[in-house]
């Protein structure tokens, strides 16, 4: 399952990069929008990657571990 997830992320990255490169090679408003869609895709991928490293997530994991530790001691 992990391999499929990584392949999907890699494919999305390649697609977003392709949209940016193709949009840059052409002129016009439509191609600018294509580049913006590619950029938005890269930002979404970056958010998904960094989500597990945010302070709120670390604090939530710490509180879950603490609650499990208390439950084991009881």
URNORHU-V147339 format. One line per field, one symbol per residue. ss: DSSP state (~ for helix, > for strand, _ for the rest). phi: phi as a letter, one per 40 degrees, with the letter a starting at -180 (. if undefined). A space follows every 10 residues. Layout:
ss: ???
phi: ???
This chain:
ss: _~~~~~~~~~ ~~~~~~~~~~ ~~~~~___~~ ~~~~~~~~~~ ~~~~~~~~~~ ~~~_~~~~~~ ~~~~~~~~~~ ~~~_
phi: .ccccccccc cccccccccc cccccbbhcc cccccccccc cccccccccc dcbccccccc cccccccccc cccc
